[in-house]
Each structure stands twice: as C-alpha cells, then as structure tokens.
Amino acid sequence: MDERIYQIAEQIVEIHQKAYEFYLPLVEDVYSRIVSEDELSHLLEYLLDFACDEKILELYKRVCRRYLYVYPGCIKFS
C-alpha cells in the first residue's frame, strides 16, 4: 500500500511538471502583450487547476500582477 501511494505521489509531481512546461510559454506570451479579458480569464482558470503547485502558482501571480490594472474585474481578491 505504501508503495502504491508513493507511485501516485510521483505521478502527481510529473503531471504538475508537465503542466508547468505547458503553461510557461502561454504565460510568457500573455505577459508580453495585452490580451482580451476572455483570453486572460481562461488562462487564469486553467492555471488555478494546478495552483497547489508552487511553480504554477507563481505563474498565476505573475499574470495577475501584469493585468491587475488592465482588467481589475478579472483579478479579484476576496
């Protein structure tokens, strides 16, 4: 049982790494230009799916800081 849990944990780490590698170029692209509010909203939503990973959370924060004053309604602090 312990071995199985360890395998599952390894798979989760691999998924998070793949997500980071996938989203990093998208974040860099969105950061380099002004996108529509819909495009921004979709990207933030997708990033939140992996927000439990520190690297993905940093990407999320980077996008939020970039667009905080462009689309303040899209970036809410509750």
N, C-alpha and C positions, 0 to 999 in steps of 0.2 A: 504494500500500500504506500509506504513512504517513497519508494522508487517511482511509482506512478505519479504521485504528487509532484515530485521533483521534475519529471518529464513534462508535466503540464506547465509548471512554472517556467521551464526553459522555452517552451513553445510560446508562451505569452511574451517573454522577453524578445524572442525572434520576431513576433508579429509587431511589437512596438518598434523594433529597429527598422523593419520593412516600411512601416507607416512613416517613420521619420524620414527615411530615404525618399519616399514617395512625395511627402508634403513639403520637404525643404525647398525644392525648386519652385513649387507653386507659391510658397510664402515669399521667396525672393522675387518672383515675378510680380506679385501683388504689391510688394513693398516698393518696387521700382517705378510704379506708375499709379495713376488714380483709376480705380475700377468702379464699376457700378455698385450700388448698395446691395443689389441682389447677389452679385458675384461674391462680395465680401461676406454677406450673411451666410451663403452656402459654405464658403471656406471655413468660417468660424464654427459653424455647426459640425462640419466634418472633423475639425481639429478637436472639438470637445469630446468626440467619441473616444479619443485617446489621451485625454487630459490627465489621466492618472500617471502618465509617463512624464518625467521632468523635462526631457528634451522637447517633447511635443507641447507641453505647457509653456515653455519658453518661446516657441514659435507663435503660439496663440497670443501671448503677451506682446510680442514684437509687432504683430499685426494690429492689435488693439491700440498700442501706443501710436502707431503710424496713422491710424484712421479715427482716433478719438474726436478730433475737432472737425473732421470731414463729414462723418456720419455719426454724430453723437447718439442718435436714437438706436443705432445698431449695436453700440457698445454701451451696455448698461451695467451699472454697479448697484447691486441690491444688497 
